[in-house]
Amino acid sequence: MKFTFPLRLMEELGIDRPTYQFVVAGVALQGDDGARVEDLFNPYSTTYEQWSAPAAAARGLGLADFNELTGRWHVTPKGRELFTRVRREADTYLASLETIPPQDIVHLAAQLSRALAAIESSGLPFDHMLRNSRLRGDGKIPLVALENVLFGLWHARDDSHMSAWRDAGFDGPSFDVLTRIWRKEAASEEELPSKLPGQRAEDVAAALAKLRAKGLLEKDGFAPTELGTALRQRVEDETDRRFFSPWPQDLAKEAPWLIERLRSVNAALVPAP
């Protein structure tokens, strides 16, 4: 059984998926100050024109509004009500699923919540973690409680990573370019833009020039220099340090159980073909 409510809701409202995403996964998760469209989703993009039509549709339906003075988008009360409907239906759906024994889910969520609370009080700069309270569902439902904390840890991992590459002197788009090359996701400079759909070809070229000027990419090749490789790995190591070092030390004893139970939940939710 799949969660089909978003499809039914889109049909009811006469909206497409991007408009639904703009409201439910975008403006509804922002604070009272709202957010610029470039801060709603991917920090590695350079193009935002794809959100113009969904934003206009959401505004036309009274689900979102735009402040001309601040350049920020806000969810409206109608949009907030829409998000609440989705959250409520998602909670009901999760309550209907059978994965592992409920008492195991409760314990799993409680232990991981301790890790999330430790990260929240660690002084880590927040980009995405502020959305946790607005995304949270009914924690009295065991699987929803687990979803709440897993979304929180996902956001914490994102914030650990973003703060690590910022402190290393990167902007999002050029860091993403370095990452794709570091991971050998493209065989050539000509192929690289196809791996970065959120950037224009000219933006990718500009990022390559910036990385070469800093000595992070080979001048006449398509590979990180020794410095580039070391810096990219250092960002990865620093991400792990920022994310894991605040965790309560006694959780290490439970790590095998936590991992096994999470794998069992995943296996129950996505059965093998």
C-alpha positions as CSV (number, residue, x, y, z in Angstrom):
1,M,0.0,0.0,0.0
2,K,1.4,3.4,-1.0
3,F,0.7,6.9,0.3
4,T,-1.5,8.2,-2.4
5,F,-3.1,11.1,-0.6
6,P,-0.8,13.7,-2.3
7,L,-2.0,12.5,-5.7
8,R,-5.6,12.7,-4.7
9,L,-5.1,16.2,-3.2
10,M,-3.4,17.5,-6.4
11,E,-6.3,16.2,-8.4
12,E,-8.8,17.8,-6.0
13,L,-7.0,21.2,-6.2
14,G,-6.1,21.0,-9.9
15,I,-2.4,21.5,-9.3
16,D,0.7,19.8,-10.5
17,R,3.5,18.1,-8.4
18,P,5.9,21.1,-8.6
19,T,3.2,23.4,-7.2
20,Y,2.4,20.9,-4.4
21,Q,6.1,20.6,-3.6
22,F,6.5,24.4,-3.6
23,V,3.9,24.7,-0.9
24,V,4.2,21.5,1.2
25,A,8.0,20.9,1.0
26,G,8.9,24.6,0.5
27,V,7.1,27.6,2.0
28,A,5.1,25.6,4.6
29,L,8.4,24.6,6.3
30,Q,9.7,28.2,6.7
31,G,9.4,30.4,9.7
32,D,7.3,33.6,10.0
33,D,9.9,35.6,8.0
34,G,9.5,33.3,5.0
35,A,12.3,32.6,2.6
36,R,13.8,33.5,-0.7
37,V,13.0,31.0,-3.4
38,E,16.8,30.2,-3.7
39,D,16.8,29.2,0.0
40,L,13.8,26.9,-0.1
41,F,15.4,23.8,-1.6
42,N,18.8,22.9,-3.0
43,P,21.8,24.9,-1.9
44,Y,23.8,23.7,-4.9
45,S,21.7,25.1,-7.6
46,T,22.2,28.2,-9.6
47,T,18.8,28.1,-11.5
48,Y,15.5,28.9,-10.0
49,E,13.3,29.7,-13.0
50,Q,11.8,26.2,-12.7
51,W,9.9,27.4,-9.6
52,S,8.4,30.5,-11.2
53,A,5.3,28.8,-12.6
54,P,4.7,26.7,-9.4
55,A,5.1,29.8,-7.2
56,A,2.7,31.8,-9.4
57,A,0.2,28.9,-9.3
58,A,0.5,28.6,-5.5
59,R,0.0,32.4,-5.2
60,G,-3.0,32.4,-7.5
61,L,-4.7,29.7,-5.3
62,G,-4.0,31.7,-2.2
63,L,-1.6,29.0,-0.8
64,A,1.5,31.2,-0.8
65,D,2.2,34.9,-0.9
66,F,5.2,37.0,-2.0
67,N,6.6,40.1,-0.2
68,E,7.8,42.5,-2.8
69,L,9.9,44.5,-0.3
70,T,11.8,41.5,1.2
71,G,11.8,39.2,-1.8
72,R,10.5,36.4,0.4
73,W,7.8,33.8,0.0
74,H,5.4,33.0,2.9
75,V,2.8,30.3,3.4
76,T,-0.7,31.6,3.8
77,P,-3.3,30.3,6.4
78,K,-4.8,28.4,3.5
79,G,-1.5,26.9,2.6
80,R,-0.8,26.0,6.2
81,E,-4.2,24.3,6.4
82,L,-3.2,22.3,3.3
83,F,0.1,21.2,4.9
84,T,-1.8,20.2,8.1
85,R,-4.1,18.0,6.0
86,V,-1.1,16.3,4.4
87,R,0.6,15.8,7.7
88,R,-2.5,14.4,9.3
89,E,-3.1,11.9,6.4
90,A,0.6,10.9,6.5
91,D,0.3,10.1,10.2
92,T,-2.8,8.0,9.6
93,Y,-0.9,6.2,6.8
94,L,2.2,5.5,9.0
95,A,0.0,4.3,11.8
96,S,-1.4,1.6,9.5
97,L,1.9,0.1,8.6
98,E,3.5,-2.9,10.2
99,T,7.3,-3.0,10.3
100,I,8.9,-4.1,13.6
101,P,7.3,-4.5,17.1
102,P,6.0,-1.1,18.3
103,Q,8.0,-1.3,21.5
104,D,11.2,-1.6,19.4
105,I,10.2,1.5,17.3
106,V,9.5,3.5,20.5
107,H,12.9,2.6,21.9
108,L,14.6,3.3,18.6
109,A,13.0,6.7,18.3
110,A,13.8,7.6,21.9
111,Q,17.5,6.7,21.6
112,L,17.9,8.6,18.3
113,S,16.0,11.5,19.8
114,R,18.8,11.8,22.4
115,A,21.3,12.1,19.6
116,L,19.3,14.7,17.8
117,A,18.8,16.7,21.0
118,A,22.6,16.6,21.6
119,I,23.3,18.0,18.1
120,E,20.6,20.7,18.5
121,S,22.5,22.0,21.6
122,S,26.0,21.6,20.1
123,G,26.2,25.1,18.5
124,L,26.0,23.7,15.0
125,P,24.8,26.5,12.6
126,F,21.2,25.7,11.5
127,D,19.9,25.8,7.9
128,H,17.5,23.0,7.7
129,M,17.1,21.9,11.4
130,L,14.8,24.9,12.0
131,R,12.2,23.1,9.8
132,N,12.0,20.1,12.2
133,S,9.3,21.5,14.4
134,R,7.1,22.5,11.5
135,L,7.5,19.1,9.8
136,R,6.9,17.0,12.9
137,G,3.8,14.7,13.1
138,D,2.0,13.0,15.9
139,G,4.7,11.5,18.1
140,K,2.2,9.3,20.0
141,I,2.2,7.1,16.9
142,P,5.4,5.0,17.1
143,L,6.4,5.1,13.4
144,V,5.6,8.8,13.2
145,A,7.9,9.4,16.2
146,L,10.6,7.5,14.4
147,E,10.0,9.5,11.2
148,N,10.2,12.7,13.2
149,V,13.6,12.0,14.6
150,L,15.0,10.5,11.3
151,F,14.0,13.7,9.4
152,G,15.6,15.7,12.2
153,L,18.9,13.7,11.9
154,W,18.7,14.0,8.1
155,H,18.5,17.8,8.5
156,A,21.3,17.7,11.1
157,R,23.5,15.9,8.7
158,D,22.7,18.4,6.0
159,D,23.6,21.3,8.3
160,S,26.8,19.6,9.4
161,H,27.8,19.2,5.8
162,M,26.8,22.7,4.7
163,S,28.6,24.4,7.7
164,A,31.7,22.3,7.0
165,W,32.0,23.3,3.3
166,R,31.2,26.9,4.1
167,D,34.0,27.0,6.7
168,A,36.3,25.5,4.1
169,G,35.7,28.5,1.9
170,F,33.3,27.1,-0.6
171,D,30.0,28.2,-2.1
172,G,27.4,25.5,-2.8
173,P,27.6,25.3,-6.6
174,S,31.4,25.1,-6.9
175,F,31.5,22.6,-4.0
176,D,29.0,20.4,-5.9
177,V,31.2,20.6,-9.0
178,L,34.2,19.5,-7.0
179,T,32.3,16.7,-5.4
180,R,31.1,15.3,-8.7
181,I,34.6,15.3,-10.1
182,W,36.0,13.8,-6.8
183,R,33.4,11.0,-7.0
184,K,34.3,10.4,-10.7
185,E,30.6,10.9,-11.7
186,A,31.5,12.3,-15.1
187,A,34.2,11.1,-17.5
188,S,34.9,14.5,-19.0
189,E,34.3,18.3,-18.7
190,E,31.8,18.1,-21.5
191,E,29.8,15.4,-19.7
192,L,29.8,17.2,-16.3
193,P,26.9,19.6,-16.9
194,S,24.5,16.6,-17.4
195,K,25.3,15.5,-13.9
196,L,24.4,19.0,-12.5
197,P,20.8,19.7,-13.7
198,G,20.5,22.6,-11.2
199,Q,23.3,24.5,-12.9
200,R,23.7,26.0,-16.3
201,A,26.6,24.9,-18.4
202,E,28.1,28.4,-18.1
203,D,27.8,28.2,-14.3
204,V,29.6,24.9,-14.3
205,A,32.4,26.4,-16.5
206,A,32.7,29.3,-14.0
207,A,32.9,26.9,-11.1
208,L,35.6,24.9,-12.9
209,A,37.6,28.1,-13.5
210,K,37.3,29.1,-9.8
211,L,38.4,25.7,-8.6
212,R,41.4,25.7,-10.9
213,A,42.4,29.2,-9.8
214,K,42.4,27.9,-6.2
215,G,44.6,25.0,-7.2
216,L,41.9,22.4,-6.4
217,L,41.6,21.0,-10.0
218,E,44.3,20.1,-12.5
219,K,45.0,23.1,-14.8
220,D,44.9,21.0,-17.9
221,G,43.1,17.9,-16.7
222,F,39.8,16.7,-15.3
223,A,40.7,15.5,-11.8
224,P,41.2,17.1,-8.3
225,T,44.8,18.0,-7.4
226,E,46.3,16.6,-4.3
227,L,45.2,19.7,-2.5
228,G,41.7,19.4,-3.9
229,T,41.4,15.8,-2.9
230,A,42.7,16.5,0.6
231,L,40.4,19.5,1.1
232,R,37.3,17.6,-0.1
233,Q,38.1,14.7,2.2
234,R,38.6,17.1,5.0
235,V,35.1,18.5,4.5
236,E,33.7,14.9,4.6
237,D,35.6,14.1,7.8
238,E,34.6,17.4,9.4
239,T,30.9,16.7,8.5
240,D,31.2,13.4,10.4
241,R,32.8,15.1,13.3
242,R,30.1,17.8,13.6
243,F,27.3,15.3,13.2
244,F,28.5,12.4,15.4
245,S,30.7,14.0,18.1
246,P,27.7,15.4,20.1
247,W,26.0,12.0,20.3
248,P,25.8,10.5,23.9
249,Q,28.7,8.1,24.2
250,D,26.5,5.3,25.7
251,L,24.7,5.0,22.4
252,A,27.8,3.3,20.9
253,K,26.9,0.2,22.9
254,E,23.5,0.1,21.2
255,A,24.8,0.9,17.7
256,P,24.5,-2.7,16.4
257,W,20.9,-3.0,17.6
258,L,20.0,0.5,16.3
259,I,21.5,-0.4,12.9
260,E,19.8,-3.8,12.7
261,R,16.4,-2.4,13.7
262,L,16.6,0.5,11.2
263,R,17.5,-2.0,8.5
264,S,14.5,-4.1,9.5
265,V,12.1,-1.1,9.3
266,N,13.5,-0.3,5.8
267,A,13.1,-3.8,4.6
268,A,9.5,-3.9,5.8
269,L,8.7,-0.6,4.1
270,V,10.4,-1.5,0.8
271,P,10.2,-5.3,0.3
272,A,12.7,-6.9,-1.9
273,P,11.5,-7.3,-5.5
